[in-house]
Amino acid sequence: MTNIWTAWLDLITTALNFLASDVGLGLGLSIVVLTVLLRTALIPASWSAAYAGGVRQKKMKLLQPEMEALKAKHSGKPEIYSREMMKLYQSYGLKLVDGRSFLVSLAQLPVFFGMFRVLRGMGNGVRFLWIPDLPKPNVVLAIIVGLTTAIMIAVNPDMPEQTKMLMPVISSVVALASALHVGSALGLYWATSSLFSAAQTIAVHKLIKRRMQSGALKI
């Protein structure tokens, strides 16, 4: 297992060096390009999971009033409430846990941790745009990381109303604070990956909406 992990880290390092030196992109742009390439390679899995997740969110939004009615009707009777809730979920073709999204998230962990291990000490003395040294934090980039994280969450049209304003703000603040404690190389990866996720979320929900309007998808 250790050999596989080491080989994966070597592959990321080799790809970055190839893009930076042989292709001539420089390290900063190479991080952006490699991030996009890696996220694109994961699309066969991430797209289907995002689509299923988007459909699930729309169903959850539809059944929310019925859930609230059940909660009020069976207040103080948790066993009855749980049983009726399960029936309601089944009537909408829903499971309590979205296993597919969980598995896809697990599949992306090697990419995240691999990039983290490689980038955290890479690029000593290398400049990119306004960033003077890629291994060091940069305030402007940290702000961009916070904003892109907020965008990634805010573009979801089916976010629960009670968290629609709060969640992007909290996530943005956490991301900004974290980016101030990691190198700018990692910040570039983070911001690029967040924008990629936002674009995929927009595309997925547009497809779902189009299929619902055409009658190809019933919810």
N, C-alpha and C positions, 0 to 999 in steps of 0.2 A: 504493500500500500504506500509506503514511504517513497519507493522508487517511482511509482505512478505520479505522486504529488510533485516530486522533484522534477520529473520529466515535463509535467504541466507548467511548472514555474519557468523551466528552461525554454519551453516553447513560447511562452508569453514574452520573455526577455528577448529571444531571438527575433520574434515578430516585430517588437518595438525597435530593436536595433536595425533591422532590415528596412523598415519604413523610414526611420530617422536618417540613416546613413546611405543605404543603397538607393532608396527612392528619392531621398533628399528632402523629406518633409520637416525634418527637425523633430526633437523629442515631443514638444508640446502638441503639435498638430498630429503626430503619430499616436499619441494617447487618445485623442479625439477620434481619429480614424479607426484605430483598433477597437475602441469601445463600440462604435457603430457596427463594425464587422462582427464582433462577438454577439451583440444583441440581435443582429440580423440572422446569425446562424441559429439562434434560439427561437426564432419566430415560429417554426413549425409546431413547437410545443407551447410557447407563450401565447400565440394568437388563439389557439383553440381554447386554452384555459381562460384567456381574457374574454372571449366570446361567451363561453359558458357562464363565467362570472357575471358578465353584463346582463345576460338573460335572467340569471338568478336574482340580481339586484332589482330588476324591473318587477319580477314576481313578488319579491319581498316588499316592494313599495306598494303593490296592489293589495297584498293581504294584511298590511299594517293596521288598517281600521278594524278588520276582523280580529286581529290579535289583541287589540286594545279592548274590543268588546268581550272577548273570552276572558281577559284578565279581570275586567270589571265583574263579569258574571260569576266567575269562580274564585273571587277574592277570598283568601283564607283556606282554599282547598287546592293546594299545590299538586296533588296527585291527579285530580280530575283535570286541572288546567293543563298539565303536561300531556295527559292522554288526548285531550281535545286538540291541543296544539299539534301533536304528531299527526292526527287525522287531517288537520288543516294543511299541514305541510305536504302530506301525501296527495291531497286533492289537487295541489298545484305542481305535483311532480318534483317536490323539493326534498333534499336530505338536510339533516341538522348541520352536518359538516361538509364543506366544499372540499372534498378530498383531492380533486384534480388541481385546483389552484395551489393547494399545499404542496403537492408533489412537484409541480413546476417551480415553485419557490425554492424547494430543496435542490432541484436540478441547477438553478442559477447560482447557488452558493459557491461552488468551485470557481466560477468566473469572478465573483466578487472577492473572495478571499485570495484568489490567485493574483488578481490585479492589486489588491491591498499589499500583499507580501512583496511584490515586485516593485511597485511604485513608491512605497514609503521611504526608500533610501536611494531612489534613482534620480539622476540629473543634477548632481552637485555642481553649482555654478552655472547651470544652463538657464538662459533667459527665454521667456515666451511672451510676446506682446508686452503688456505693462508689468508682468511678473518678473522680478529680477533674479529669483533663484527658486527653481521648481521644488526642491525638497522642503522649502520653508513655507509656512502659512502666509496667506495674503488676504488682507481685509476685504478688498474689493471682490476678489474671487469668492470669499466666504459669503458675502452678501448675495452674489449670483447663485451660489449653491442653495442658499435659503430661499431665494425667489423661485428657482427652478423646481425645488421640492414642493413649494406651495402650489405652483402651476400644475405639477404632476397630479396632485390630489384634487385641486379645484376643478379640473376639466371633467371630472366624473359627474354627469348630470343626475345620477340617481343616489348621490350621497344623502344619508338621512338628514332631514331638516335641522334636527337638534345639534348636529355636528358640522353642518355645511360651512359655517363661518369660523367655528373654533378650531377644527382639525387642521386646515391649511396653515393657520397662524401658529399653532403649537408646533406642528411639524417643521415649519420654516425656521422658527426660533431654535429648535433642537438641532436642525441641520446646520444653521449658521454657527452656533456655538461649537459644534463638533468640527466643522471645517476650519475653525480658528486654531484647532489643536492638531491638525494633520497637515502634511505637505501640500503644496499647490498642485503637484502631479496627481495626487488623489482627488483633490478638489475638481480638477478638470474631468477626471473619470466620472465623478459623482454628478456634476452638472450635466454632462453629455448624456449619461444614462437616464437621468430624470427627464430630460427633454425627449429622449427616445420613447420612454414609457408614456409621457403625456401625448405624444403624437399617435402612439398605438391605441391608447384609450379613446382618443377622439375618433380615430378610424373605425374602431370596433363598434362604438355606440352609434355612429352614423350608419354603419351596415345594419345593425339591429333595427334602427328606426326605419330604414328603407325597406327591410324585409317585413316589418310589422305593417307598414303602410300598404305594401303590395299584397298582403295576406299570406305570404310564404311562411311567416312565423306567427304562431298563435300563442298568446300569453294570457 
